[in-house]
Amino acid sequence: MATKTVTLPITGMTCANCVSTVERNLKKLEGVQTAAVNLASERAAVEFDPTQRTLGDLIARVEKAGYGVALGEAVLPLRPNQLSGAADANRLERTLAGLEGVLSAAVNISADTAAVQYVPTLVTQADLRRAMAAAGFEPLEVTGTVEDAERLARQKEIARQRHLLWVGLLFTLPLFVLSMSRDFVHSVESLHNFLPQLYHWPYLDWLFLALATPVQFYVGRQYYVGAYKALRNGAANMDVLIAMGSSVAYLYSLAVLLLSWFGGLSLGHMYFETSAVIITLIVLGKFLEARAKGRTSDALKKLMGLQAPTARVRRDGQERDLAVDDVLVGDIVIVRPGEKFPVDGVVVSGRSSVDESMLTGESLPVAKGPGDKVTGATLNRQGLLEFEATRVGRDTALAQIIQLVQRAQGSKAPVQRLADEISAVFVPIVLGIAAVTFLGWLILGLLQAGDLAVTFQRATINAVAVLVIACPCALGLATPTAIMVGMGKGAEAGILFKNSEALERAGRLGLVVVDKTGTVTRGRPAVTDVVLPEAAAASASDDLLRLVASAERGSEHPLGEAIVAEAQARGLALAQPAGFQAEAGHGIAAEVEGHTVLVGSPRLMAGRGLALNGLAAAVDRLQAEAKTAMVAAVDGRVAGVIAVADTLKDGSAEAIAQLHALGLQVIMLTGDNTRTAQAIAQAVGVDEVLAEVLPGDKAGHVQRLQAAAAEEPKPGANRLVAMVGDGINDAPALAQADVGIAIGTGTDVAMAAAPVTLMSGDLRGAPRAIALSRATLRVIRQNLFWAFFYNAVLIPAAALGFLNPMLAAGAMAFSSIFVVSNSLRLRSRRL
């Protein structure tokens, strides 16, 4: 059965109970396999059988549960006179409606427009325009910014909470000041004669009712609606607690007021200011929380903002400036110095250096010339380049990175499970504690033969404090906000996590296994030494290299290619060899500019009867350093030794040192011989070497290391094993490891199949990723500790009568803000 996974932007969620409600309702649909909802990103990832359910069914279920899905609406203009009649209009409607994520499409023939309603996480306006063009309809270019439905929904929610906050303050401040000042003056006997006339006004309590009522039922309406939706779905959420707590204070006060006026009973103090302050403080908290939550995705917004808005394209012999969405595969795109590459492609003419730091984190510019790949959103530094577009729209590296990060941010980390389990029963438990609190204080007052009205009043207020102080929001936000910020921070540094579990597991590593070739070393041989006899002149080094490289031009051996590459890098002019001869496994011979050049192993020289001319010690030293020493003879006399080796990547030794600083053990895994492996290991400082390992056996070695780590006797030790490799040859070992870390190139996002991808290809990204993961886990633990500590301490305090309901509301409102703000600290962490 082929399933499909979609991501829906959910609106209207306020706490962890809302998350579980949406998940539960989606899972009730036949054909839905999994549903994972993230409170911080406000998205639902749903896997379902498309033969049983449609996208519309999922949206309808979410709406039935009392929540919404942020939908985009676009009116796309067409070039005039393209629609010849109803047949064309119907064809265009079918084309648009057939796109995944499009809910409806209506074409207006007279206005030459197509109105489309769509899910912005599944399809973009650029996709709609491309589909129209593919169907033979030319959409007109649209100026201005494209509507971001999710961003608009967030801004609308912030604006709504701001409006409610101002309304709440408008009524609550005078109510609070009047009520508190009257209580204060009444409590001080010496001030009784100085009471302003207002405090003697018999209708003052009715004024308090008039001020509290708009706050209760207009500002607080959202909590009544949320509570109704939750209870209708057989659940209880934060809205239930707020609605009950504020309503008890309000209705109790209303009952006291009515009984005092119409029943002649004086039942004591009224708490209109308490109900109003509860709601206003919680709205203030929700407003600040909504603003703070918006900042958790700042890193992702930065990535989205990297793309160039327009592209200069050569079509039909003419240069045209087009919107980047209108660039097609095969277009020739022109990029001037200082401009960004709009899409991915291959250079066809020109040379320049390109700054790829915004995607890879690598600060050094990369030289580009004909045949080299370029990536959209990177910056052309120097020369003018023309390139052929190979990947556009959602296929570009930047677009795939953004999609990967969005999916990962929406996934759930294992550490969140405990919070989810507690959140599921949190509200019913709090309701039970509130009921026990009310009955306990009531019984205690009756046993002490206290005043019934005062006893009832005290029991009611303490129960209200319990209802209001409880905060399931902090529990729901503790993990996802930290995950969102941590993943965004990683993406900025060229570190991509496939999901939340990978981010969490990377923080619990104890052992890191690194592949040698392509990870620690460059994976291609390079000249490391040119050693001459003692009597040779200093300039003879280039002369010898030029002759040997000229002779090797006819060779296809990697060692010969390394020598040619070194000579070209030094700017040496190479000659065309004559009479080229290769002796398999030994070396080559050729005529270069009238000289007989022989290049090969010391054994080849011995076979030709040539003495090493005092270079035997140099050969032994180079071989001990795991380098291939090739002896060069010119006209029957040994003229020098050229050493070739797979050189270390810049920063490999530093990366190993950083891993050690994190307390990690590092093992190098390689198929090379033991002598070569030991030399590399000594150069970079790894703890242990596993050499001469066949590619198919790497996963088995990782498995054995995992088994050994699992038997670690130290309690609390990090026992997980990571494998760092190139993601292709090491795929089985990456899959076997607890955390696979693939070394990428910054352009091949297919590497993201590994749990973690380092886009720059720099091994120093591994300790950065692990350090980021540990920092994120630390913030998650702090958040969870605060959420548990807050509720575990303050709920009993409220039940024991130590907290005024207004103080409880303030604490509850700011508990979520603390969690979000603590997560935002990760943004300033240096990697």
Helices and strands as residue ranges (DSSP letters): E 4-11, H 16-28, E 32-38, E 43-48, H 55-64, E 68-69, E 72-77, H 86-97, E 102-108, E 113-118, H 125-134, H 149-187, G 189-194, G 197-200, H 204-214, I 215-219, H 221-232, H 238-262, H 272-295, H 298-304, E 310-315, E 318-323, G 324-326, E 332-335, E 344-349, E 352-355, H 357-360, E 366-368, E 373-374, E 379-380, E 385-391, G 393-395, H 397-410, H 416-447, H 452-469, H 472-492, E 495-497, H 500-506, E 509-515, I 516-520, E 521-531, H 540-552, H 558-569, E 578-583, E 587-592, E 595-600, H 602-607, H 616-624, E 628-634, E 637-648, H 652-661, E 665-669, H 674-684, E 688-690, G 695-697, H 698-710, E 720-725, H 731-736, E 739-743, G 749-753, E 756-758, H 765-799, H 805-824, G 825-828
